[in-house]
Amino acid sequence: MTVRRPIIKEDRLKRTNRLSLMLNNREMRALGIYCNRYRVKNKSEFMRETIMKAILRRFTEEHPTLWEESEPTLFNQNVSQ
Protein backbone atom coordinates (compact mmCIF):
# COMPACT_ATOMS: atom_id res chain seq x y z
CA MET A 1 0.00 0.00 0.00
CA THR A 2 1.43 3.39 -1.00
CA VAL A 3 0.87 6.55 0.99
CA ARG A 4 -0.36 9.47 -1.09
CA ARG A 5 0.62 13.05 -0.44
CA PRO A 6 -2.32 15.14 0.79
CA ILE A 7 -3.86 17.58 -1.64
CA ILE A 8 -2.25 21.05 -1.65
CA LYS A 9 -5.58 22.60 -0.62
CA GLU A 10 -5.34 20.75 2.70
CA ASP A 11 -1.89 22.27 3.29
CA ARG A 12 -3.42 25.75 3.12
CA LEU A 13 -5.96 24.77 5.78
CA LYS A 14 -3.33 23.55 8.22
CA ARG A 15 -3.43 25.57 11.43
CA THR A 16 0.00 27.08 12.02
CA ASN A 17 -0.92 30.27 13.91
CA ARG A 18 -1.14 30.16 17.69
CA LEU A 19 -3.59 32.27 19.70
CA SER A 20 -3.42 32.59 23.45
CA LEU A 21 -6.51 33.32 25.55
CA MET A 22 -6.59 34.29 29.21
CA LEU A 23 -9.69 33.81 31.39
CA ASN A 24 -10.37 34.82 34.96
CA ASN A 25 -11.54 32.21 37.49
CA ARG A 26 -15.26 32.83 36.93
CA GLU A 27 -14.94 32.66 33.16
CA MET A 28 -12.91 29.44 33.35
CA ARG A 29 -15.44 27.89 35.71
CA ALA A 30 -18.32 28.91 33.39
CA LEU A 31 -16.49 27.38 30.41
CA GLY A 32 -15.91 24.17 32.36
CA ILE A 33 -19.56 23.95 33.40
CA TYR A 34 -20.68 24.58 29.81
CA CYS A 35 -18.32 21.94 28.40
CA ASN A 36 -19.48 19.37 30.97
CA ARG A 37 -23.17 20.14 30.51
CA TYR A 38 -23.07 20.03 26.70
CA ARG A 39 -20.40 17.31 26.47
CA VAL A 40 -17.83 19.43 24.65
CA LYS A 41 -14.84 17.13 24.19
CA ASN A 42 -12.48 19.54 22.42
CA LYS A 43 -12.38 23.03 23.99
CA SER A 44 -9.98 24.35 21.34
CA GLU A 45 -12.34 23.35 18.52
CA PHE A 46 -15.34 24.73 20.44
CA MET A 47 -13.69 28.14 21.01
CA ARG A 48 -12.40 28.32 17.42
CA GLU A 49 -15.87 27.59 16.01
CA THR A 50 -17.55 30.02 18.42
CA ILE A 51 -15.15 32.84 17.56
CA MET A 52 -15.43 32.25 13.81
CA LYS A 53 -19.25 32.13 13.97
CA ALA A 54 -19.27 35.52 15.72
CA ILE A 55 -16.87 36.98 13.13
CA LEU A 56 -18.82 35.63 10.15
CA ARG A 57 -22.14 36.80 11.63
CA ARG A 58 -20.71 40.32 12.03
CA PHE A 59 -19.38 40.32 8.44
CA THR A 60 -22.80 39.19 7.22
CA GLU A 61 -24.55 41.97 9.15
CA GLU A 62 -22.14 44.54 7.73
CA HIS A 63 -22.16 43.27 4.16
CA PRO A 64 -20.69 45.56 1.49
CA THR A 65 -22.84 48.06 -0.37
CA LEU A 66 -22.32 50.01 -3.56
CA TRP A 67 -21.29 53.07 -1.53
CA GLU A 68 -19.06 51.33 0.96
CA GLU A 69 -16.06 53.22 2.31
CA SER A 70 -12.64 51.68 1.66
CA GLU A 71 -12.41 50.12 5.14
CA PRO A 72 -10.85 46.64 5.30
CA THR A 73 -13.48 43.91 5.27
CA LEU A 74 -13.66 40.22 4.52
CA PHE A 75 -14.66 41.17 0.97
CA ASN A 76 -11.78 43.61 0.44
CA GLN A 77 -8.64 41.48 0.27
CA ASN A 78 -6.24 44.37 -0.45
CA VAL A 79 -5.34 44.79 3.21
CA SER A 80 -1.75 44.87 4.40
CA GLN A 81 -1.07 42.73 7.46
C-alpha positions, 0 to 999 in steps of 0.5 A, spaced: 500 500 500 502 506 497 501 513 501 499 518 497 501 526 499 495 530 501 492 535 496 495 542 496 488 545 498 489 541 505 496 544 506 493 551 506 488 549 511 493 547 516 493 551 522 499 554 524 498 560 527 497 560 535 492 564 539 493 565 546 486 566 551 486 568 558 480 567 562 479 569 569 476 564 574 469 565 573 470 565 566 474 558 566 469 555 571 463 557 566 467 554 560 468 548 564 460 547 566 458 549 559 463 543 556 461 538 561 453 540 561 453 540 553 459 534 552 464 538 549 470 534 548 475 539 544 475 546 547 480 548 542 475 546 537 469 549 540 472 556 542 475 556 534 468 555 532 464 560 536 469 565 535 469 564 527 461 564 527 461 571 531 466 573 526 462 571 520 455 573 523 458 580 524 461 580 516 454 578 514 450 583 518 455 589 515 455 586 508 458 591 502 454 596 499 455 600 492 457 606 496 461 602 501 467 606 504 474 603 503 475 600 510 478 593 510 473 587 510 472 580 509 470 582 501 476 587 500 482 582 500 487 588 499 489 589 506 496 589 508 497 585 514 
